[in-house]
Amino acid sequence: MSDDLPAVDQEVDARGLNCPLPILRTKKALARMDSGQVLAVLTTDPHAGRDFQAFCQQTGNALLGQRAGGENTLVHYVRRR
């Protein structure tokens, strides 16, 4: 995963939601996106890091990076397959 932030086409704010809701909102958003577009997902669930790694591995979408976003927020960058 690169240190550069990818250009984001869409953002989902899933802060305050616990598993499986951040993943479900991600799936819904990705379904409306074109192949190659990048989705940023903001989460506060402490298990979201692992959840997004597993989700991307299972679905074939690329996890471009995961970064701290402040205030206990983790931002996940997912490229649509």
N, C-alpha and C positions, 0 to 999 in steps of 0.2 A: 504494500500500500504506500502510495506516494505521500510526501509531506505537503504537496500542493493541494489546495482545496479545489475540487472539481466544480465546473460550472453547473449550476443546479437549474433544472427545468421546472420543478415543482417541489413544494414542501408540505409535509404533514406534521402537525403539532399533536403528538401523542403524550405530552407531559401530563402526569397525574394518572395515567392509565396503567394498569398492570396486565401481565400476560393473561390471555392471548390477544388482547385488544390492539396493542401497537402493531403486531404482525398482521392482524386482520385488516386494519386500516391501510397498512402498506400494500397488501395484496390487492385491495380495492383500487388504490391509487395507481399501482403499476398496470392494472388491467386497462386503464384509460390512457396510458402513455404509449408512445411509439417506441419501437426497438432502438436502443442506444441512448435514450433519454435518461437523465439522472434525477433521482428522487432523494431529497434530504428528509430524514425522519428524526424529530426531536423527541427524546424519551427521558423519563426519570426512573423507570423501573430498574432496580439494581441488577436484574438478570437479563436485561435487554441486549447487552453485548453478546452474550452466548446465544441468545435466541436469534439474533439477526445473522450471526455466523452460520448457524444450523439452517435457517430459512434459505439463505442464499445458496448454500451447498446443495440443499434438496431441490431447489427450483431452477437452478442454472442462471439466476441473476447474479451479477458481479457485485460483491461488497468492496467498494472502492476505498473505504476508510471509515474509521470511527474516531470521533474527537470529542473532548470535553467542551461543552458549550456554556459553562457557567451555571451557577445555582443548581448543582446536582443534575445538570442536563448532559446527556450524551447524544451526539448527532451522528447518525448513520447515513452514509452515502451509498445508494444502491443504483446500479445501472441496469435498466431493463434489458432482458435478453432478446 
